[in-house]
Amino acid sequence: MQIKIDDLTHPKVAELLQEHLDDMYATSPAESVHALDLEKLRQPDIAFWTVWQKQDLLGCGALKTLSTEHAEIKSMRTARQHLRKGVATQMLEHIIQQAKTRNIERLSLETGTQAFFQPAIALYQSYGFEFFEPFAQYKTDPNSQFMTLSLC
């Protein structure tokens, strides 16, 4: 597996992100979907990475800078055909390392409350993420839960 910074121009990346958005809208009410589309992921405060094996796109993830000490994990996604192969673990470790390199002290995320999200929640918990209050622009929502990890 190779993780690389990505400019979001490859058609496979667009397909994977569309798959991600489709699942989010199929799982949660529209007002509770906080997944970003291609254009929003191209913002200067977001670093986006993809995971490849040769020409096969395995997954992706992003880090959104909220402040000099706080960042958010966005768009963590494993391609359906590569689930349970360690792709998400590799991406999460990469994002945590990148956050540490940037001197981020706290890493947070928003995820859903439905059973669909349980594997991701279990992964985050295995790395020490704990449930927390809404952060940044988020508000309390019965379809969202928030997790955070202290990096210092």
Order of alpha helices (4+ residues) and beta strands (2+ residues): beta-alpha-alpha-beta-beta-beta-alpha-beta-alpha-beta-beta
